[in-house]
Amino acid sequence: MVKFTIAKCERKEWFLVLDFVVCDDNEGLRRSVSNIIDSFMMKNNYAYKIKSYSDYNEKFMKEIDSFNRQKIYILDIEAQQNLV
C-alpha cells in the first residue's frame, strides 16, 4: 500500500507534497540542483521538500526504502561509494 502525504495550503485546499531526493558528492552541484528545483517549484506554487545527501549511506538507503511520499530522485551516477 502506498501512503501519500498531504498538506494544507493557504487556500485551504489539500494537495500532495513532492519530495526531491538529491544525492551528489559535490556540494556545489547539490546546491545548484536545489536552487533549480526551488526556482521551478516556487514559480509554480507546488508543495515540495528537498532532501540532500552527499553519498549513498544508510540514511539515504532508508529514504529509498520509504514509500510514504511521491519522490523524484536526482542521483550522481559516479559517486565514490558502493551501493552494496
HELIX and SHEET records of a PDB file:
HELIX    1   1 GLU A   27  LYS A   43  1                                  17    
HELIX    2   2 GLU A   58  ASP A   65  1                                   8    
SHEET    1   A 2 ILE A   6  LYS A   8  0                                        
SHEET    2   A 2 TRP A  14  LEU A  16 -1                                        
SHEET    1   B 3 TYR A  48  TYR A  53  0                                        
SHEET    2   B 3 LEU A  18  CYS A  23  1                                        
SHEET    3   B 3 GLN A  70  LEU A  75  1                                        
END                                                                             
